[in-house]
């Protein structure tokens, strides 16, 4: 298993999220699944940043992408409220 610092992990989370946001490819679903799976490992401030950027995005992609992003937003909000 590869080990990385929490900082590096969060930077990779942010960069992959920002890459996928607004795209209209398979990567949206893959990214949403990844972030949902590792939500408890992601720094709370990073979760808040992702939620804010989803809510402020002018384009979330196609309808199915938008649904995925909004689902992720809700999942992350639940994680923060624990």
Phi and psi restraints in degrees (value plus and minus 20) as a CYANA .aco file:
   2 UNK   PHI    -105.6   -65.6
   2 UNK   PSI     116.4   156.4
   3 UNK   PHI    -133.0   -93.0
   3 UNK   PSI     114.8   154.8
   4 UNK   PHI    -153.4  -113.4
   4 UNK   PSI     141.8   181.8
   5 UNK   PHI     -92.1   -52.1
   5 UNK   PSI     140.1   180.1
   6 UNK   PHI     -79.8   -39.8
   6 UNK   PSI     -59.6   -19.6
   7 UNK   PHI     -80.3   -40.3
   7 UNK   PSI     -68.6   -28.6
   8 UNK   PHI     -82.6   -42.6
   8 UNK   PSI     -62.0   -22.0
   9 UNK   PHI     -78.6   -38.6
   9 UNK   PSI     -68.3   -28.3
  10 UNK   PHI     -83.4   -43.4
  10 UNK   PSI     -58.2   -18.2
  11 UNK   PHI     -84.9   -44.9
  11 UNK   PSI     -58.4   -18.4
  12 UNK   PHI     -88.0   -48.0
  12 UNK   PSI     -58.4   -18.4
  13 UNK   PHI     -81.2   -41.2
  13 UNK   PSI     -69.1   -29.1
  14 UNK   PHI     -82.8   -42.8
  14 UNK   PSI     -65.0   -25.0
  15 UNK   PHI     -87.6   -47.6
  15 UNK   PSI     -59.2   -19.2
  16 UNK   PHI     -89.2   -49.2
  16 UNK   PSI     -58.4   -18.4
  17 UNK   PHI     -80.9   -40.9
  17 UNK   PSI     -70.4   -30.4
  18 UNK   PHI     -84.6   -44.6
  18 UNK   PSI     -54.7   -14.7
  19 UNK   PHI     -82.2   -42.2
  19 UNK   PSI     -63.0   -23.0
  20 UNK   PHI    -100.6   -60.6
  20 UNK   PSI     -47.5    -7.5
  21 UNK   PHI     -81.4   -41.4
  21 UNK   PSI     104.5   144.5
  22 UNK   PHI      67.7   107.7
  22 UNK   PSI     -27.7    12.3
  23 UNK   PHI     -98.5   -58.5
  23 UNK   PSI     140.5   180.5
  24 UNK   PHI    -145.1  -105.1
  24 UNK   PSI      41.0    81.0
  25 UNK   PHI    -159.5  -119.5
  25 UNK   PSI    -199.5  -159.5
  26 UNK   PHI     -78.8   -38.8
  26 UNK   PSI     -43.5    -3.5
  27 UNK   PHI     -83.0   -43.0
  27 UNK   PSI     -46.2    -6.2
  28 UNK   PHI     -81.4   -41.4
  28 UNK   PSI     -73.7   -33.7
  29 UNK   PHI     -81.1   -41.1
  29 UNK   PSI     -60.5   -20.5
  30 UNK   PHI     -83.5   -43.5
  30 UNK   PSI     -62.2   -22.2
  31 UNK   PHI     -88.2   -48.2
  31 UNK   PSI     -64.1   -24.1
  32 UNK   PHI     -81.6   -41.6
  32 UNK   PSI     -63.2   -23.2
  33 UNK   PHI     -82.3   -42.3
  33 UNK   PSI     -63.9   -23.9
  34 UNK   PHI     -81.8   -41.8
  34 UNK   PSI     -70.4   -30.4
  35 UNK   PHI     -84.2   -44.2
  35 UNK   PSI     -56.7   -16.7
  36 UNK   PHI     -85.0   -45.0
  36 UNK   PSI     -60.5   -20.5
  37 UNK   PHI     -88.4   -48.4
  37 UNK   PSI     -54.5   -14.5
  38 UNK   PHI    -127.4   -87.4
  38 UNK   PSI      -3.5    36.5
  39 UNK   PHI     -74.8   -34.8
  39 UNK   PSI     -56.1   -16.1
  40 UNK   PHI     -95.2   -55.2
  40 UNK   PSI     -33.4     6.6
  41 UNK   PHI    -114.9   -74.9
  41 UNK   PSI     -29.6    10.4
  42 UNK   PHI    -111.8   -71.8
  42 UNK   PSI     115.9   155.9
  43 UNK   PHI     -74.7   -34.7
  43 UNK   PSI     120.7   160.7
  44 UNK   PHI     -79.0   -39.0
  44 UNK   PSI     -58.3   -18.3
  45 UNK   PHI     -85.8   -45.8
  45 UNK   PSI     -54.6   -14.6
  46 UNK   PHI     -88.4   -48.4
  46 UNK   PSI     -60.0   -20.0
  47 UNK   PHI     -80.1   -40.1
  47 UNK   PSI     -64.4   -24.4
  48 UNK   PHI     -82.5   -42.5
  48 UNK   PSI     -59.9   -19.9
  49 UNK   PHI     -81.9   -41.9
  49 UNK   PSI     -65.1   -25.1
  50 UNK   PHI     -82.8   -42.8
  50 UNK   PSI     -65.2   -25.2
  51 UNK   PHI     -78.7   -38.7
  51 UNK   PSI     -68.6   -28.6
  52 UNK   PHI     -80.2   -40.2
  52 UNK   PSI     -63.4   -23.4
  53 UNK   PHI     -89.1   -49.1
  53 UNK   PSI     -52.7   -12.7
  54 UNK   PHI     -84.7   -44.7
  54 UNK   PSI     -66.9   -26.9
  55 UNK   PHI     -87.0   -47.0
  55 UNK   PSI     -49.8    -9.8
  56 UNK   PHI    -112.5   -72.5
  56 UNK   PSI     -28.2    11.8
  57 UNK   PHI     -83.9   -43.9
  57 UNK   PSI     115.9   155.9
  58 UNK   PHI    -101.6   -61.6
  58 UNK   PSI     -44.2    -4.2
  59 UNK   PHI    -160.7  -120.7
  59 UNK   PSI      95.0   135.0
  60 UNK   PHI    -120.5   -80.5
  60 UNK   PSI      -9.1    30.9
  61 UNK   PHI      74.2   114.2
  61 UNK   PSI    -176.5  -136.5
  62 UNK   PHI     -90.0   -50.0
  62 UNK   PSI     150.3   190.3
  63 UNK   PHI     -73.2   -33.2
  63 UNK   PSI     -65.8   -25.8
  64 UNK   PHI     -85.6   -45.6
  64 UNK   PSI     -54.9   -14.9
  65 UNK   PHI     -87.3   -47.3
  65 UNK   PSI     -65.4   -25.4
  66 UNK   PHI     -77.0   -37.0
  66 UNK   PSI     -63.6   -23.6
  67 UNK   PHI     -81.0   -41.0
  67 UNK   PSI     -61.4   -21.4
  68 UNK   PHI     -82.9   -42.9
  68 UNK   PSI     -66.3   -26.3
  69 UNK   PHI     -83.5   -43.5
  69 UNK   PSI     -61.5   -21.5
  70 UNK   PHI     -88.4   -48.4
  70 UNK   PSI     -54.1   -14.1
  71 UNK   PHI     -84.6   -44.6
  71 UNK   PSI     -64.2   -24.2
  72 UNK   PHI     -81.4   -41.4
  72 UNK   PSI     -65.0   -25.0
  73 UNK   PHI     -73.2   -33.2
  73 UNK   PSI     -66.7   -26.7
  74 UNK   PHI     -85.5   -45.5
  74 UNK   PSI     -59.7   -19.7
  75 UNK   PHI     -82.3   -42.3
  75 UNK   PSI     -64.6   -24.6
  76 UNK   PHI     -89.3   -49.3
  76 UNK   PSI     -56.6   -16.6
  77 UNK   PHI     -81.3   -41.3
  77 UNK   PSI     -60.7   -20.7
  78 UNK   PHI     -83.3   -43.3
  78 UNK   PSI     -60.6   -20.6
  79 UNK   PHI     -81.3   -41.3
  79 UNK   PSI     -62.5   -22.5
  80 UNK   PHI     -86.3   -46.3
  80 UNK   PSI     -55.8   -15.8
  81 UNK   PHI     -99.3   -59.3
  81 UNK   PSI     -22.0    18.0
